[in-house]
Amino acid sequence: NKITKNKVSDNNCGIYFNSSNNNKISGNNCSHNYEPGGIILFLSHGNIIERNNVSYNWGEGIFIKSSNDNIILSNDCSNNRGEYIYSFAQIFLSFSNNNSIMKNNCSSVYGGYAGISLEESDDNFVSNNRIYGSARGIKLKNCENNKIELNEIFWLSGSIDEGGIDLSYSNGNEIISNNIYSNFCWGIYLRNSQDNKISSNNVSMSEGGVCLDCSNHNAITFNNFSNNGCGIQFSNSNNNNVTNNNCSNGSYGIYLSSSNYNTILNNNCSSNWFHGLELSNSCYNTIIKNTFRDNNEAGISFIYDS
């Protein structure tokens, strides 16, 4: 089926698919609908959702559950309230795999949980989206093997234990070449997440570049984390690789707390307000070929049994 150029408003839900495959939904205006939102896919596969205006719904903008191999492309998902679904996101995937989410605008004047939220969803591709105004930009919970790349994320209102790209209990994901700036929260935040690749991202004017909390065996390489509160921070995180990052012009370049067996190699931690690198209660870390220059306090500081 081809569903195009319809005005869908003031309904209990907007456009709803249940066990319906290979449809094309394009050019529709879905607004001011209620639970669960503007466009809903349930047990529906191989659909294309393209160039729709999905805004000012009381539920989610686009809600996808138990649906695989769909394409969500170039939609305007703005100012959806998410009040009937706990995710409170402009685009929400649950138990959905192998979907592509590309070139969407996800903004909110209402704040909300995230621009794009994935839960229990694997092998999805999230690329070239523009996200602003929510607490988090892209949220992954219990997700594996997703690729998050080339997204622009800014003006987020999240707290200091949230991130523009925020992972919880999520493993084996790739976070590559995203531009994250001007946020109250961290650029990238991992909690209880293992074996992720964080590479070639630019994070600036945020609480910090990347924070790992109870997260092990991650690779953080070739990122620019300058001009933040802190470049890289670990808490109770072990066996991570930190290589070729720029962590300058912040409060701390790299800060490790109760984190062991990490490798810190060839990073630039210069011109920070406090230390270039500080280790607190952190042992058996390898620190090789880094640059620590023009920091206001120590280049490298070891405290509390480090």
Disulfide bonds with the S-S distance in Angstrom:
none
